[in-house]
Amino acid sequence: MKTKENTQKNFVQPFSEYLMEHRDHIKLYLITLIKWLFSSAIIGFGVGIIGSAFVLAITKVTSLRQDNPWLLFFLPLAGFLTVLFYRITRQRDNTGTNLVIASIQYEDSHIPAVIMPLMFICTIMTHLTGGSAGREGAALQIGGSFGNTFGRLMRFEEKDRKIMIICGMSACFSALFGTPAAAAIFSIEVVTVGIMQYSALVPAVLSAVIARYTARAMFHIPKGVYELGEIPEFNLVLFSKTLLLAACFAFASILLILALHKFDELFDITLKNDYIRAIVIGLIVIAMRYIFGTTDYLGAGGDYIAGSFTVSRPWFSFLLKILFTAITLGGGLKGGEIVPSMFVGATLGSFLAPVLGLPIGLCAACGMVSVFCGATNCPLTSLILGIEMFGDNGIYYILICVALTYMLSDYFSLYKAQRIAYSKFTPVARK
C-alpha cells in the first residue's frame, strides 16, 4: 500500500532529476524570457511615447492645415527642407522602409539613430503642407531606428539586434493604429513572406501590447472604429461577387505599387537635382489640388476613408489618391504608403458596393485590408487587421478577399527589399 510520503517522493524525485538534467536549458529559457521582458518593456514604453507624440503632432498639423488652406503653398518649401535635412545628416541615399527591412535581412545593414527625429520632422512637414502621404510607413522607420539603437546600446548580438528592430516596428505601428496583434505579426511577416521568424514573436507581441497600452492610457490615442452595417448572409451568389471584388482590389494594389515605383524612377531621370525636384513636385501637387478642385486627396485622408463606409465614392477617387501619393512621395517628401493603400481600397470598395448590390461598409472594409494585403504581401496580418478593426462581422467576405488579392496581386510589392520566399501559385520555393 502506497503512503502519502511515497507518492510525494515518486513525484518529486523524477521532477528533481529532470531539473538537474535540463538545468542549462531551463537557465537559458529564464534568461531569454527576462531579456525579452526587459527589452520589450523599454521599447514598448519608449516607442509608445514617441509614436503617441507622432500621432498627436500629425493630428494637430492636419487640423491646422484644414483650417488654413494657404499652408498648401508652403509644400515646395517643405520638400526643399526635407532634401536639405537629409543631406545635412548624410542620409541622401536612405531607402526608407526598405532600409529597415534590409537591416533585418543582412548583417552589414544598419538603421542610423538620426532617422528617428529626421523622419518625425519631415513627415510632420509633409502633412502640415498638404503632401499626400500616410504615417504608418514613417512609423516603421521611427520604430525600427529606435529598436536598432537600443540593441546597439545594449550591445546585443547581431541576431538579437534584428529582433529589437522588429520590436520597434511592431511597437510604433501598434501605437499609431491601435491594432497590437496585427502590428506584431506584420513586423515579422513583411520581411520575408512565407518565412516567419517566430523567435521574434514574444518580444514583438509584448512590445506591441505595451506600446498600445502606453498610447491609450497616457495619451488617449483612439483606435479607428468603422461600422460595417448589416451583413448579408453568405451564399453562393455573394461568393461570386466577392471573387470579383478581390480581382478589383488586386488590380488596384498593383496599380498603386507601379505608380509609386515608376514616378520615383521618372523623377530621378527627369529632375536629377534633389532640391529642384522637391520644389517642382510641390508646385505640381498645388496645381493638381486646383485642377481637380478638392482637398480630399491631401494628407492621409482619414476623414475621407471613414466617410467611405457610409457614402459610395466616385469611381475616380482611388485613382486620384494613387496619383497624388505617387507624385508626393516620388518627389522626395516623406510619409507612409500604408494609409494611402487603405484609402485606395476603401474608396474603390465603396464605389463597387452599389454596383454589386452589397453593403457599402462591408465592401469598404474588404477593400481596406485587401489592397493593404496586395501592396505588402502580408495576408495573415491583413486578416488579423480586419478582425481587430471590424470584429468578426463579415469575416467570410474579408477572408476570401484577402486570400484572393494576395494571390492575384502577383509578386509586386511596396518594398523592393521584401522577399517572397514561396510561389503564390505552386507549393515550391522561389529562386
PyMOL commands that set and color helices and strands:
alter all, ss='L'
color gray80, all
select helices_A, chain A and resi 4-21+23-67+69-88+97-105+115-128+136-153+158-177+180-189+198-219+236-270+274-291+302-307+317-330+338-356+360-376+379-390+395-408
alter helices_A, ss='H'
color red, helices_A
select strands_A, chain A and resi 192-193+419-420
alter strands_A, ss='S'
color yellow, strands_A
deselect
rebuild
show_as cartoon
